Structures are given as structure tokens and as C-alpha cells.
Amino acid sequence: MNPPKKWTDEEIERLKYLWYDEDKTVNEISIILNKSFSSVKGFIGYHKLYKNNNRIWEEYEIKILKELYPQNIERIQILSQLNNKIWEQVKWKASSLNIHREIFKEYNVIGNYFKNIININQAYLLGLIAADGGLSNNGSQITLALHSKDITLLELFKEQVVPDYNIKTNDKNISSISISNKELCNDLLQYGIGPQKTLTLQWPTNLAEEFEMIFILGYFDGDGCLGWEADNRPGYITYKGCWGWTLLGQPEFLNATKEKIYNHTNIEIKNPIKMGKCNVYTIQKSGKKAEELDSYMSHFDIGLKRKRIQYFWDYHEKPF
């Protein structure tokens, strides 16, 4: 038998519930799911979803479900007490009984980490999140994703915020941490970092002056670049024969950033310029002033060495 056409996870869960728990016929399921009769029948046959007494819930099983389902425990612990039940059946039965489950978390979050920024690590990570982090639309989950070559930054975030988290890396060499914690997300909102921040990011006005430059460094390691020698391709910013320091973002945020840089270093940076047709702007500094800025940032001794002049050629082939 050929495998059935692609079904979504939600459709599969719904089918199993209707098939087992509701004892629906193939024809009834096809109508409910807006699938053809042959598609539903083919899926059931291919995956050998034969009916048995699985759909029957004994009183003692419902009692176990009510006791265990709401707890923050692994699903395998629940299934081990419910003979011959599959997780889809458990979820739908719980839903029908209005039993809610706490999301199981394999990690503990230091939820108040960003409550008060009082050290370099906090300020740096705040800047990194401002550049490469993302908050869910409901403001309860934060994701920080970077290329695996920069996994040391994720390890720093893990060490500081969520020590027992297992960093995930996909087949495209993107490593990430994704955690749910309302307190952590609410504190980030107080620093202007919220959902869809690409267009809404504001300078964190409640950040102490002593941490402004380290915040900028964290942002730079996420959305900045250090370059040497010209690249004539449109939209690329590099500098022939000298160093170039570039930061990407939106005009309002970049204008505030360049003012902070001037306040701390007396290095003047021109107003943001738009990169080609995309809705991204840059502020740039080249030559000796770029070297001065890099030197100032390097004394914090944190972040990506590949974006520091001192170590740059350890990661790039010299053109001379």
C-alpha cells in the first residue's frame, strides 16, 4: 500500500480521537475533516489503526487522568498508568473533561534575570536579544537563534538564564534556545524588547549609563559586522585598506545608539543610511575611528572574538 498524502499533526490527532474515542465511521470522519473517504480509509489502513477497546475509558482511568494530567510530569509517566492508551486519546479525553495541563518543561528559568541590569553579562545579553532574540506574539516565550559557529553566545545565555537547557541545533547549523517564562518576557518588554521588535525596537531608556556601551556591544555581535577591504557587490559594507565597523537596524534605534557612542567615546557617526531596497538601515565608522571604537568595546572582554580586530585574522584569510 502506498503511503497516504501528507497529513498535518493536528489532523492526525483529530482523526485518532474521532476514530477511537468518538467511534466515528470513516465516512463521518471524512466529512468532519473535509478529506476524501479514500484518503481517510487509506491513512487508517496504512498506519494500522485497528479498533479495539482502546476507546473505552474505565472509571479508574479517568481518576488517574484527573490526577496526573494537570501535573508537570512527562507524558510517558501518564501513559504508563493508562494501559493501551495513546497520547492523542489522553489529550482529547482531558479536553472533553475540561482538564488542563501545565506545559512540561525540562528546564528551570531564572525568571528575574533581567529585572535589574547590574552587571556586564546582563547588559551584553540584553543587547544580544535586542538583535537576535524574538518574543512570541503573546509575550510569554523567547527564542534566541544563532549560527552554530556562534554557539558560545548561546552557552553564555544558558549559563546565566537557563542552566539545565539543552541547546538545539538543526540541519541548517542554526542553534537555538526557546523558553517559556512570562516574568522574563515582561522584564524584556520594560527594556523595549517585545514581539515583532524588528520594526518596534526602542532604545532602553531605563538602562543605566554605565551599561550602555556593553548593551551596544551585545547588539553589535548580533546585528553588526567588522570588515576589511572592499566588496563591490551592491548592499555590502566593507572598507578597502582600512577597518570598518557597521551596525544594522531601524533609524530611531540607530540614531539613539550613535548618540550613546558619541557620549562615551567622542566618536561621531553619521545618520543612518538605507541599505538598497530592503527596509534595513546602517550606521558606519571606518578607518582609525573604527579601530578606536573596536578598542573601546574590546576592553569588556566578552562576546565574539571574530568581530574584534585583535582576533579578526584568526577567522578570516588575509588578503595581503
N, C-alpha and C positions, 0 to 999 in steps of 0.2 A: 504494500500500500504506500502510495506517495504521501509525504508529509503534507499537512494542511497549510493553507496560506497563513501568513503572519497574523497572529492574534496579539492584542495588547495584554499586558499583565492584568489590567483591570477587567478586560473581557473574560480572561481565563478564570479569574477568581469568581466573577459573576456567574459564569457557566457552571462551575463546580458547585456553587451554592444552590443554584436553581436545580441542578441535576440530582444532587444528593439530599440537600436539606429540604427543598420545596417539592421534590419528587415530580418535577415538571417533565413533560414529554419532549422529544426532540423538536416536534413541530411548535410547541409552546415556547421553547427556548429560542428557536429561530425567529419567532415574531418579536419576542421581548428584546433580543439583542440586534434585531434588524440584520440577521445573517440568513443565508440560504439554508434550506433543510439539509442539503448535501454537505454544506460546509460544517454545520454543527455535528451531523452524524459522522462525518469524516474525522473531525477532531476527537470525538469521543472514542471512536474505534481505534484511531492511530495511537492514542495515549492510554488505551485500555481502561477507560473509566467505567468499569463494570459496577452495576448497582449491587449493594448488599445492605446489611443493617447499619452501615456507617451513618446513615441519615438519622437514625433513631437516637435520641438523647434520653438517657435514663436520669432519674431524679438525682442520683448521687453524682453524675457527671455535671449536671447543671450546678450543683452545690460546689463542686471543685472549680468549675469555671468562674463562678461568682467570687470565690475566694482568691484564686491565683491570677486571673486575667488582669485585674487592676494593678497588680504589683510590678515593680521594676525588676523583673526577672527574665531570663532568656526564654524564648518560646519552647525550646527543647524540654525545659523543665515542666512546662504546662502540658505539652503533648505526651510526655512520659506518663502522666496521670490520666490521660484520656485515650484509652485503647482504641486503635484503628481510626482515629480522627486525623484529618489533615488540617493544616493551619488555616486554609481558606474557610473550612467549615467552622472552625473555632471563632474566627473573626466575624463571620456573618451571624452566627448564633449569638455572640456577645452583642452585636449591633441590634439584633431583634429584641434582646432583653434590656437594651439601653445600658449596657455595662461598658464603661470607658476604661481605656488602658493608658497608663503612663508610658511615654516613649522610652524604650530601653536604651540606656546609654552605657557604653563600655568605657566611659571616661568621666573624670571629675574635673570641673572647670573652676578656676579661681575667679569667680564671678565679679568680684570687686576690683579686679586688677587695674582697670582704667578709672577707678573712682577719683583718685587724686594722682596726678603725674608728679612724682617726686624724685625720679632717678632717670638716668640716661637710657636704660633699657626700655622703660615705659614710653619715653618720648620718641625713641627711634621706632619702636614697633607701631606706635600711633601713626607716624608718618608713612611707614610701610603699608599699613592697612588703608590709609588715605589714598595711596597709589594703586595697590594691587588687591585690596580686600573687597568684599562685597557683602552687603546685608540683604537678607530676604525682604520681600515687599511687606511682610507682616512684622518686620523688625525683631525677629526672635532668633534668627540664625545668621552666623557669619562664616564666610568661606574665604580662605586665603590660598591662592593658587599661583605657583611659580614654576618656571622650567626647573627640571631636576638638577641642573648644574648649579642652581642657587638654593639647593635644599638646606644649606646651613642656616638660612634665614628662617625657614620653617622649623628647624630644630631649635632655634632660639625662641620662637613663639611657643613651641611645645613646652620647652623647659620652663618658661615664665608663666604660661597661662593654663596649659592643659597637659601636665607631665606624663600621664599614662595613655596618651592618644597614640594610635598607630598611623603614621603618615601614609597616605595613599599615593601611589604613582601609577598612571595609566600607560597605555601602549604608545602614547604620543610624547612620553617623557615629561608630562606635566604632573608635578607633585602638589598635593593639597591637604589642607586641614579644614574640615567643615564641622562646626559645633553649634549646638543649640543652647543658648543661655540668655534669657531676657535681660538680666541685670547688666551683663557685659555689653549687650547691644544698646541698651538705654544710655549707658555711660558714653559710648561712642557717639551717639546722637548729640550729646551735650558738647562734643567737640566738632560738630558739623559733619560727621561721617554717617550718612544714612543710606537708604535704598536709592538706587539709580544715581549714585554720587558722581558719576562721570560728568553730569551736567549741573549738579547741585552743590558740589563740594565748596565749603566756605573755609576761610582761614579760622582756626580755632582760637577765638579771641580770649577764652579763659585759660589758655596755656601760658604758664609763667615765662617771662622773658628769658630766663637762663636756659630754657629747654627749646627755644625757638629754632636754633640752628641744627640741633640734633634731630628735631622733627623734620626739618627740611632735608637732612641727610637721609633719613629713612624714606622719605618721599622720592628723593633722587635715586636711591638704589632700586626703587620700584619703577618709576617713570622718568628716569633721567639717563643720560649717556655721556661718556667721556670718549673723545675721539682724537685721532691724529691723522693728518694727510687728507687730501681732498678726495671726495667721491662725487663724481659729476652726475650721478643719477638723480632725477627730479625728486624732491622731497626728502633727500638725505642730508643730514647736517654733519659735516666733518670739516677739518681745517688743515690745509696743506702747510707743512713746515712748522706747525705750532699746535699746542693743545687747545681743545675746545670743550667747554662744559655746557651742557644743554639740559633743560628741564621742560617736560611736556605737561599740558593741562588746559584749563579754561582761563580766559583773560582775567576774570575777577580774582581768582585764586593766585594766578601768576603775578599779578600786579602787587598783591599783598606780600607775596613771597619775596619779590625783588626789593621791596621796601625794607623788609626784615633783614635781608642780606646786607643792604647798604648800612642799616643801623648798627650792625655788628662788625662789619669789615671795611666800611667806606668804599666798597666796590660798587660802582654804578652799573646798572644793567638797563638796556633799552626796553621799551614797551614790548609786550608780546606780539609776535607776528604769526600769521596763519600759515600752516603747512599745506600747500597745494589746495586741493578742492575738499579735503577732509575737514571735519569740524574739530581740529586739534590745533593748538597754538603752542609756541615755544618762547622761552627766554634763553638767551645765549650769552656766553662770555668766552673770548678766545685770547690766546697769547699769554703774556705774563700775568694778567689779572686772573685768567683761568687757573694758572698754576698757584697763585696766591689763595684763591678760593678753595682749590683742592687741598692745599697745605693746611688751611684752617679747619676743613672738615676732617682731615686725616688724624688730627690730634685726638679725636674722640675714640679712636681705636675700636671701631665697631663697624660691622657691615661687610659689603662685598669688596674684597681686595682687587678684583678685576676692574673695578671702577675707581681705582686710586692710581695716580701717576706712578707712585713708588713701585707698584706691583704690575702695572699695565702690561709690560712686555713679557711677563711670565705667562700671560694668557693669549697673547697675540704675536704674530710673526712680524718681526721688524722689517719695514720697507726700505731700510737703508743699511 
